[in-house]
Every structure is written in C-alpha cells, then in structure tokens.
C-alpha cells in the first residue's frame, strides 16, 4: 500500500503526517530523517492495528499542486 505523506519544513525542523492515518506524525532535523521516521511510524501504526484486529484503512488521499501567480 502507498499512503500519501505531507511534508512541511519549519524554521528549524521538518514534520510529516499521513492524512489517511490520523495521529501518525513525525518530526526530524532534516527531510531525510523525517522520511525515515514517518515510514517507521506508519509501519508501527499498521502493525498495532493488525494486532488489535482493526481494519486497515485503504489509502484514499493524494497530494497535488497548483501554480498561481504571485499577487502584484
């Protein structure tokens, strides 16, 4: 399964979250670190859901981008 991950750069760190898995978030000092940490968080979360007999939600979110002109 492939889940959409949203990455955000802050003043001194990076954050990531998974829209289809509420509460699955991660923060790291670099984008590379947060990518590794969010992958681990997703795996841990899904394993916990399986262990509890919960249904794994299928991926349904996607990310896109829109180009807009800067206001004058």
C-alpha positions in Angstrom: 0.0 0.0 0.0 1.1 3.5 -0.7 0.0 6.3 1.7 0.2 10.0 0.9 2.6 11.8 3.3 2.6 15.5 3.7 6.0 17.1 4.5 6.3 20.6 6.0 9.5 22.5 6.6 9.6 24.6 9.7 12.1 27.1 10.9 14.4 24.5 12.4 12.9 21.1 11.6 10.8 19.0 9.2 7.4 17.5 10.0 5.4 14.8 8.3 1.9 13.4 8.6 -0.4 10.9 6.9 -3.9 12.1 6.1 -5.3 8.6 5.9 -3.9 7.6 9.3 -4.9 10.2 11.8 -2.3 10.7 14.5 0.6 9.3 12.5 3.1 12.1 12.6 6.8 12.6 12.8 9.4 15.4 13.2 13.0 15.4 12.3 16.0 17.6 11.8 16.2 17.0 8.1 13.9 15.8 5.3 15.8 12.6 5.1 15.4 12.0 8.8 11.7 12.7 8.8 11.1 10.5 5.8 12.7 7.6 7.6 10.8 8.3 10.8 7.4 8.6 9.2 8.0 5.3 7.4 8.7 3.7 10.7 5.7 5.4 12.3 3.4 4.1 9.5 4.7 0.6 9.9 4.3 0.7 13.7 0.8 2.0 13.5 -0.3 -0.6 10.9 1.2 -3.4 12.9 -0.6 -2.2 16.0 -3.9 -2.0 14.1 -3.4 -5.6 12.9 -2.5 -6.8 16.4 -5.8 -5.3 17.7 -7.8 -6.8 14.8 -8.7 -3.4 13.4 -9.4 -2.8 9.7 -6.5 -1.2 7.9 -7.8 1.9 6.1 -7.0 1.8 2.4 -5.1 4.8 1.0 -7.5 7.4 -0.3 -5.7 10.8 -0.1 -3.5 12.3 -2.7 -1.4 15.4 -3.0 -1.4 17.8 -5.8 0.0 21.2 -6.6 -1.5 24.3 -8.2 0.6 27.1 -9.8 -0.7 30.6 -9.0 0.7 33.9 -9.8 2.1 36.0 -7.0 -0.2 39.0 -6.3 1.1 42.3 -7.6 
